[in-house]
Amino acid sequence: MAAVLPSSPMQGLASDSRSLEGLKSRAALDPKGAVRETARQFEALFMNELMKSMRATTLPSGLLDNGGTSMGTEMLDTQFATQLAGRPGGLSEAIMKQLERQMGLAPGPIPVTGSANNTPASLAATPAATRLPQAGAAGFVQQHDAAARQAEARTGIPAAFMVAQAAHETGWGRKEIRHSDGTPSFNLFGIKAGANWKGPTAEVTTTEYVDGKAQKGVARFRAYGSYAESFADYARLMKDSPRYQGVVAQAQTGADAAAGFAQGLQRAGYATDPAYADKLTRVINTTLRLQRSVA
């Protein structure tokens, strides 16, 4: 069973100045998380106003009504609205999806091959303007650029390579690993939870290749509090594990660094898919083109 993630640090409504400042700070580090919290708070405010309106039209005023009872009623309404907001299928979910589309955080339709652009093109060619189906992929690249650059500073692996691997592992954000209740695990790299992992986990059905044949099974994956934590943990894995020392070196050298990085990961056993290196190399090249087209 998937572990329950800690409750959101944004418990107050955005009408509270401290909560609003906290929400602004969170937006810089975790745009999707901030959008989710904004949508939840909007729904809570809406439900609070709805309950206030219902009380005003259905409950007559009495002799016992005073400032104290009114304050208690308002506090109770706010508590109920905050607890009920953010449930699956509610208003906040619709608001979140709309905000993500407007901000370019929700990936558009991506081909099933894992590449946002199937047209073979040289990286030396003049980049074309970003357009669908590239728009959603470009949003994914921009969203994770800052965290990837921090991971690059620690590992030496080009940020574009890591963003591309995250895109490949999650289908450009469409197939992220989620908990059983639908909340995100923020695991962008498909890192499993081994015996030494003490943090939260998420259990999902996954496909592994045994003797070249695809087999489905349930596996435990690491869960994080944000996408930035996912990049940081990936950087630790690449930097500290002897298994991936050769991968880091190959990612830093030569014109074929992208292919060398992908092949190194496959040789080190990062994934069981026999075509993992080829698929990842294509996504890296797509990511590089997208970076150039939006620069």
C-alpha positions as CSV (number, residue, x, y, z in Angstrom):
1,M,0.0,0.0,0.0
2,A,1.3,3.4,-0.9
3,A,2.6,5.6,1.9
4,V,0.6,8.7,2.8
5,L,2.5,11.9,2.0
6,P,2.8,14.6,4.6
7,S,0.0,17.2,4.6
8,S,0.6,20.3,2.6
9,P,2.4,23.1,4.4
10,M,-0.1,25.5,3.0
11,Q,-2.9,24.9,5.4
12,G,-4.1,28.5,5.6
13,L,-6.1,30.2,2.9
14,A,-4.3,32.7,0.5
15,S,-6.3,35.5,2.2
16,D,-3.8,35.1,5.0
17,S,-0.7,37.3,4.0
18,R,1.7,34.7,5.3
19,S,0.1,31.9,3.4
20,L,0.1,34.0,0.3
21,E,3.8,34.8,0.6
22,G,4.5,31.1,1.1
23,L,2.5,30.2,-2.0
24,K,4.5,32.7,-4.0
25,S,7.8,31.2,-2.8
26,R,6.6,27.7,-3.6
27,A,5.6,28.7,-7.1
28,A,9.3,29.4,-7.9
29,L,10.4,26.0,-6.8
30,D,7.4,23.8,-7.6
31,P,5.1,25.4,-10.2
32,K,2.7,22.4,-10.4
33,G,2.5,22.1,-6.7
34,A,1.7,25.8,-6.4
35,V,-1.0,25.6,-9.1
36,R,-2.5,22.6,-7.2
37,E,-2.5,24.6,-3.9
38,T,-3.9,27.7,-5.6
39,A,-6.8,25.7,-7.1
40,R,-7.5,24.1,-3.7
41,Q,-7.6,27.4,-1.9
42,F,-9.9,28.9,-4.6
43,E,-12.3,26.0,-4.1
44,A,-12.2,26.5,-0.3
45,L,-12.9,30.2,-0.6
46,F,-15.8,29.4,-3.0
47,M,-17.3,26.8,-0.7
48,N,-16.9,29.1,2.3
49,E,-18.9,31.8,0.5
50,L,-21.4,29.3,-0.6
51,M,-22.0,28.1,3.0
52,K,-22.2,31.7,4.2
53,S,-24.9,32.4,1.6
54,M,-26.8,29.3,2.5
55,R,-26.8,30.2,6.2
56,A,-28.0,33.7,5.4
57,T,-31.0,32.5,3.3
58,T,-32.1,29.5,5.4
59,L,-31.3,30.2,9.0
60,P,-33.3,33.0,10.7
61,S,-31.4,35.3,13.2
62,G,-32.1,34.7,16.8
63,L,-31.8,36.4,20.2
64,L,-28.6,34.5,20.9
65,D,-26.8,35.8,17.9
66,N,-23.9,38.1,18.7
67,G,-20.4,38.8,17.5
68,G,-19.0,35.7,19.3
69,T,-21.4,33.3,17.7
70,S,-20.9,34.8,14.3
71,M,-17.2,34.5,14.6
72,G,-17.5,30.8,15.7
73,T,-19.8,30.1,12.8
74,E,-17.4,31.7,10.3
75,M,-14.5,29.7,11.7
76,L,-16.4,26.5,11.5
77,D,-17.4,27.2,7.9
78,T,-13.8,28.0,6.9
79,Q,-12.6,24.7,8.5
80,F,-15.2,22.7,6.7
81,A,-14.5,24.4,3.4
82,T,-10.7,23.8,3.8
83,Q,-11.2,20.1,4.6
84,L,-13.6,19.5,1.7
85,A,-11.6,21.3,-0.9
86,G,-9.1,19.5,-3.2
87,R,-10.9,16.2,-3.4
88,P,-10.7,14.2,-6.7
89,G,-13.3,15.3,-9.2
90,G,-14.0,18.6,-7.5
91,L,-13.8,22.2,-8.6
92,S,-10.1,22.5,-7.7
93,E,-9.2,19.7,-10.1
94,A,-10.9,21.5,-13.0
95,I,-9.2,24.8,-12.0
96,M,-5.8,23.1,-11.7
97,K,-6.1,21.6,-15.2
98,Q,-7.1,25.0,-16.7
99,L,-4.2,26.8,-15.0
100,E,-1.7,24.2,-16.0
101,R,-2.7,24.5,-19.7
102,Q,-2.6,28.3,-19.5
103,M,0.9,28.2,-17.9
104,G,2.2,25.6,-20.3
105,L,2.8,23.1,-17.5
106,A,0.5,20.4,-18.8
107,P,2.1,18.5,-21.7
108,G,0.2,18.4,-24.9
109,P,-0.2,15.3,-27.0
110,I,3.1,13.5,-27.3
111,P,3.7,10.7,-29.8
112,V,3.8,7.2,-28.3
113,T,7.4,6.8,-29.5
114,G,8.5,9.1,-26.6
115,S,9.7,11.8,-28.9
116,A,7.9,15.1,-29.2
117,N,9.1,15.5,-32.8
118,N,9.4,12.4,-35.1
119,T,11.0,14.4,-38.0
120,P,14.7,13.5,-38.2
121,A,16.6,16.7,-38.0
122,S,20.2,17.7,-37.5
123,L,20.9,19.7,-34.3
124,A,22.8,22.0,-36.5
125,A,19.7,22.9,-38.5
126,T,17.9,26.2,-37.8
127,P,15.4,25.5,-35.1
128,A,11.7,26.0,-36.0
129,A,9.2,27.8,-33.7
130,T,7.8,25.6,-31.0
131,R,4.3,24.4,-31.9
132,L,2.1,21.4,-31.1
133,P,2.8,18.7,-30.3
134,Q,6.0,20.4,-29.2
135,A,4.3,23.0,-27.0
136,G,3.6,20.6,-24.1
137,A,7.0,19.2,-24.2
138,A,8.6,22.7,-24.2
139,G,6.6,23.4,-21.1
140,F,8.0,20.3,-19.4
141,V,11.5,21.3,-20.3
142,Q,11.1,24.8,-19.0
143,Q,9.3,23.6,-15.8
144,H,12.3,21.4,-14.8
145,D,15.2,23.5,-16.1
146,A,16.1,25.1,-12.8
147,A,16.2,21.8,-10.8
148,A,18.1,20.1,-13.6
149,R,20.7,22.8,-13.6
150,Q,21.2,22.4,-9.8
151,A,21.7,18.6,-10.4
152,E,24.1,19.4,-13.3
153,A,26.2,21.5,-10.9
154,R,26.6,18.5,-8.6
155,T,27.0,15.7,-11.1
156,G,28.4,17.3,-14.3
157,I,25.7,15.6,-16.3
158,P,24.2,18.1,-18.7
159,A,20.8,19.4,-17.5
160,A,19.2,18.6,-20.8
161,F,20.1,15.0,-20.5
162,M,18.4,14.7,-17.1
163,V,15.3,16.6,-18.2
164,A,15.1,14.3,-21.2
165,Q,15.4,11.2,-19.0
166,A,12.6,12.6,-16.8
167,A,10.5,13.1,-19.9
168,H,11.2,9.6,-21.1
169,E,10.4,8.0,-17.7
170,T,7.2,9.9,-17.3
171,G,6.0,10.3,-20.9
172,W,6.6,14.0,-20.8
173,G,4.7,14.2,-17.5
174,R,1.6,12.3,-18.6
175,K,2.4,9.0,-16.9
176,E,3.9,10.1,-13.6
177,I,4.1,7.6,-10.7
178,R,1.2,8.3,-8.4
179,H,0.0,7.1,-5.0
180,S,-3.1,4.9,-4.7
181,D,-5.1,8.0,-3.8
182,G,-4.0,9.7,-7.0
183,T,-1.6,12.2,-5.5
184,P,1.8,12.5,-7.2
185,S,4.9,10.9,-5.9
186,F,7.1,13.5,-7.7
187,N,9.3,10.6,-8.9
188,L,10.5,11.7,-12.3
189,F,13.2,9.1,-12.8
190,G,11.5,5.8,-11.9
191,I,13.9,5.2,-9.0
192,K,12.7,2.2,-7.0
193,A,12.6,2.0,-3.2
194,G,15.2,-0.6,-2.1
195,A,15.8,-1.9,1.4
196,N,17.9,1.1,2.3
197,W,15.2,3.7,1.4
198,K,13.6,5.1,4.5
199,G,11.4,7.7,2.9
200,P,7.8,7.4,1.6
201,T,7.0,5.1,-1.3
202,A,4.4,4.5,-4.0
203,E,3.4,1.1,-5.3
204,V,2.4,0.9,-8.9
205,T,2.1,-1.7,-11.7
206,T,5.2,-1.5,-13.9
207,T,6.6,-3.3,-16.9
208,E,10.0,-5.0,-16.7
209,Y,11.8,-7.0,-19.3
210,V,13.0,-10.5,-18.4
211,D,15.0,-12.3,-21.1
212,G,13.8,-9.7,-23.5
213,K,10.1,-10.3,-22.8
214,A,7.9,-7.6,-21.2
215,Q,6.3,-8.7,-17.9
216,K,4.0,-6.7,-15.7
217,G,4.4,-6.6,-11.9
218,V,3.9,-4.4,-8.8
219,A,6.9,-2.5,-7.6
220,R,7.7,0.1,-4.9
221,F,9.1,3.4,-5.9
222,R,10.5,6.3,-4.0
223,A,8.3,9.3,-3.3
224,Y,9.3,12.9,-2.7
225,G,7.8,16.2,-1.6
226,S,8.6,18.0,-4.8
227,Y,10.1,17.6,-8.3
228,A,13.2,19.4,-7.0
229,E,13.7,16.6,-4.4
230,S,13.4,14.1,-7.2
231,F,16.3,15.8,-9.2
232,A,18.4,16.1,-6.0
233,D,18.0,12.4,-5.2
234,Y,18.8,11.4,-8.8
235,A,21.9,13.5,-8.6
236,R,23.0,11.7,-5.4
237,L,22.5,8.4,-7.1
238,M,24.5,9.3,-10.1
239,K,27.3,11.0,-8.1
240,D,27.6,8.6,-5.1
241,S,26.9,5.2,-6.6
242,P,30.0,3.4,-8.1
243,R,27.6,1.7,-10.5
244,Y,27.1,5.0,-12.4
245,Q,30.6,6.5,-12.3
246,G,31.2,5.6,-16.0
247,V,27.9,7.1,-16.9
248,V,28.8,10.5,-15.5
249,A,32.1,10.4,-17.4
250,Q,30.5,9.5,-20.7
251,A,27.9,12.3,-20.4
252,Q,30.6,14.9,-20.4
253,T,32.7,14.0,-23.4
254,G,32.5,14.2,-27.2
255,A,29.9,14.9,-29.9
256,D,28.2,11.6,-29.1
257,A,27.8,12.4,-25.4
258,A,24.0,11.9,-25.5
259,A,24.3,8.4,-27.0
260,G,27.1,7.6,-24.6
261,F,25.2,8.7,-21.6
262,A,22.1,6.7,-22.6
263,Q,24.1,3.6,-23.5
264,G,26.1,3.9,-20.2
265,L,22.8,3.9,-18.2
266,Q,21.6,0.8,-20.0
267,R,24.9,-1.0,-19.5
268,A,24.8,-0.1,-15.8
269,G,21.4,-1.7,-15.6
270,Y,19.3,1.5,-15.0
271,A,16.4,-0.1,-16.9
272,T,15.6,-3.5,-18.2
273,D,14.1,-2.3,-21.6
274,P,16.6,-3.6,-24.2
275,A,15.8,-0.5,-26.3
276,Y,16.2,2.0,-23.5
277,A,19.4,3.6,-24.8
278,D,18.0,4.2,-28.3
279,K,14.7,5.6,-26.9
280,L,16.5,7.9,-24.4
281,T,18.9,9.2,-27.1
282,R,16.0,10.3,-29.3
283,V,14.3,12.1,-26.4
284,I,17.6,13.8,-25.5
285,N,18.0,15.1,-29.0
286,T,14.4,16.3,-29.0
287,T,15.0,18.1,-25.7
288,L,18.1,19.8,-27.1
289,R,16.1,21.0,-30.1
290,L,13.3,22.3,-27.8
291,Q,15.8,24.2,-25.7
292,R,17.2,25.9,-28.8
293,S,13.7,26.7,-30.2
294,V,12.6,28.5,-27.0
295,A,15.9,30.2,-26.3
